[in-house]
Amino acid sequence: MTGPLVIGSGTGPGIRAALAVFLLALVLRLLFGLVVPQGVAHSNDAAAYRDIASNWVRHGVYGTVADPPHRLDVPYATRPPLVPALLALGGAYPVGEWLILSLVGALACAAIYFLAAAVLPGPTGPAGLHLTALAAALLGAVYPFFLLLSALPLTESANTLLYPLLALATVRAASGKLRDAAICGLWIGLSTLSKPVIATFLPLVILSMMAAKTTVPKQWLRSGLVVAVVAGMIVLPWTLRNALVLRAFVPVSIQFGSVLFQGSGPSAAYAVGRLEQGLTNGWDYAPDFGSTFPSGSDPLAVDQEAGRRAVSYISEDPGRFLSLAWRKEKLFWSAYSHPAHRFSWAAIAIAAVIGAWISRAGWRRQLPLYLLVAHTASVPIFFTSMPRFRAPIEPLLMVWAGLAVCLAIERLRGYVRSRSTPSD
């Protein structure tokens, strides 16, 4: 094997390979959107995002009756704005959604190529083509769950593109160049508008710069400041919108307390149990949820009260909380009951572990991937959990899986050649 290659960050075979994978992934997603049965691509969250986009485009109102208090005349900021904004670009029409989500999914596969080429060693093919990166990107192109996400407007659909871009930008930000730091801040800002919890990844960006040992403290502190400022500038317009509408400081969305209550409150065990038994693919509410969750017409006050009740419930029995957190973590790393997801996820997971072990010597350069995986996997400890929430970090896992697949093919070819070569 050769040393780490950065093929694909400029021109030449890397660009052509990424473009070919992008086109293949785009065709597959467009075809999937045409043939997928309507009942397969269903999600209550997706329906809510579609309703938000429709109301935003047609009535100029950002909101949905799908979420409490189920009224459009009450200021709304329960869900983050990036996915509705993407749908609004397509006029909130099914055809626009189909095209935009297919494009986002295909771009994610190209992003996987560039990320793998930047952080991993790998065998090279004709004209220096990075075969590891190509294998990783092809895994993303054909992965069944990614095809499904191309038909569902969810935060995970957007984040399968944003997270590999964020990981790649974090790798490059270690150079100490302010341009690279600004690009990293851009992706953190956009990711925050899709999944607000990713804002807490900022300290880990600085940690990865320190660990890379390519800059002195003055440089990584300066780069970290640039990342934070640019990310803040991306989020600021929505924060100002919320301040005007809600008359309160809400950086992105009103979700923290409510999702903490759902994930660690008195009704959480019911939802976890149903997911464990394969009775549902989403987070189901217990029959008594309405009597334990706070009510009211002020979404911000309801969210704050839900957070207080969740913290009180957690503090009553920390052992119960830890037991539930373990069950949620297992759910996070599990697969849905559909055979296609079970088989494909098992294959990706096993290959990713092998690839990560093989490439462990390059851990400093791969540290942003490790940190982003660990950061995302830690969220279910407190909040809701399901296999779908793992999707944004699966492009990162495919980077390692691509290395394992590529080396397995090399070994197989070597074995076949040795068997076909006549012995003396």
Secondary structure as the mmCIF struct_conf table of DSSP 4:
data_model
#
loop_
_struct_conf.conf_type_id
_struct_conf.id
_struct_conf.beg_label_comp_id
_struct_conf.beg_label_asym_id
_struct_conf.beg_label_seq_id
_struct_conf.end_label_comp_id
_struct_conf.end_label_asym_id
_struct_conf.end_label_seq_id
BEND BEND1 GLY A 3 GLY A 3
TURN_TY1_P TURN_TY1_P1 ILE A 7 GLY A 8
BEND BEND2 SER A 9 GLY A 12
HELX_RH_AL_P HELX_RH_AL_P1 PRO A 13 VAL A 35
BEND BEND3 VAL A 36 VAL A 36
TURN_TY1_P TURN_TY1_P2 GLN A 38 VAL A 40
BEND BEND4 ALA A 41 ALA A 41
HELX_RH_AL_P HELX_RH_AL_P2 ASN A 44 HIS A 59
BEND BEND5 GLY A 60 GLY A 60
TURN_TY1_P TURN_TY1_P3 VAL A 65 ALA A 66
BEND BEND6 ASP A 67 ASP A 67
TURN_TY1_P TURN_TY1_P4 PRO A 68 PRO A 69
BEND BEND7 LEU A 72 VAL A 74
BEND BEND8 THR A 78 ARG A 79
BEND BEND9 PRO A 81 PRO A 81
HELX_RH_AL_P HELX_RH_AL_P3 LEU A 82 LEU A 89
TURN_TY1_P TURN_TY1_P5 GLY A 90 ALA A 92
HELX_RH_AL_P HELX_RH_AL_P4 PRO A 94 VAL A 119
STRN STRN1 THR A 124 THR A 124
HELX_RH_3T_P HELX_RH_3T_P1 PRO A 126 GLY A 128
STRN STRN2 HIS A 130 HIS A 130
HELX_RH_AL_P HELX_RH_AL_P5 LEU A 131 VAL A 142
HELX_RH_AL_P HELX_RH_AL_P6 PRO A 144 LEU A 149
TURN_TY1_P TURN_TY1_P6 SER A 150 ALA A 151
BEND BEND10 LEU A 152 LEU A 152
HELX_RH_AL_P HELX_RH_AL_P7 THR A 155 ALA A 173
TURN_TY1_P TURN_TY1_P7 ALA A 174 SER A 175
HELX_RH_AL_P HELX_RH_AL_P8 LEU A 178 THR A 192
TURN_TY1_P TURN_TY1_P8 LEU A 193 SER A 194
HELX_RH_3T_P HELX_RH_3T_P2 PRO A 196 PHE A 201
HELX_RH_AL_P HELX_RH_AL_P9 LEU A 202 ALA A 212
TURN_TY1_P TURN_TY1_P9 LYS A 213 LYS A 213
BEND BEND11 THR A 214 THR A 215
HELX_RH_AL_P HELX_RH_AL_P10 PRO A 217 LEU A 246
BEND BEND12 ARG A 247 ALA A 248
BEND BEND13 PRO A 251 VAL A 252
BEND BEND14 ILE A 254 ILE A 254
HELX_RH_AL_P HELX_RH_AL_P11 PHE A 256 SER A 264
BEND BEND15 GLY A 265 GLY A 265
TURN_TY1_P TURN_TY1_P10 PRO A 266 SER A 267
HELX_RH_AL_P HELX_RH_AL_P12 ALA A 268 GLU A 276
TURN_TY1_P TURN_TY1_P11 GLN A 277 GLY A 278
BEND BEND16 LEU A 279 LEU A 279
BEND BEND17 ASN A 281 GLY A 282
HELX_LH_PP_P HELX_LH_PP_P1 ASP A 284 ALA A 286
TURN_TY1_P TURN_TY1_P12 PRO A 287 ASP A 288
HELX_RH_AL_P HELX_RH_AL_P13 PHE A 289 THR A 292
BEND BEND18 PHE A 293 PHE A 293
BEND BEND19 SER A 297 SER A 297
HELX_RH_AL_P HELX_RH_AL_P14 PRO A 299 GLU A 316
HELX_RH_AL_P HELX_RH_AL_P15 PRO A 318 PHE A 332
TURN_TY1_P TURN_TY1_P13 TRP A 333 TRP A 333
BEND BEND20 SER A 334 SER A 334
BEND BEND21 SER A 337 HIS A 338
HELX_RH_AL_P HELX_RH_AL_P16 PRO A 339 ILE A 358
TURN_TY1_P TURN_TY1_P14 SER A 359 SER A 359
HELX_RH_3T_P HELX_RH_3T_P3 ARG A 360 GLY A 362
HELX_RH_AL_P HELX_RH_AL_P17 TRP A 363 SER A 378
HELX_RH_3T_P HELX_RH_3T_P4 VAL A 379 ILE A 381
TURN_TY1_P TURN_TY1_P15 PHE A 382 PHE A 382
BEND BEND22 PHE A 383 PHE A 383
HELX_RH_3T_P HELX_RH_3T_P5 PRO A 387 ILE A 393
HELX_RH_AL_P HELX_RH_AL_P18 GLU A 394 SER A 420
BEND BEND23 THR A 421 THR A 421
HELX_LH_PP_P HELX_LH_PP_P2 PRO A 422 SER A 423
#
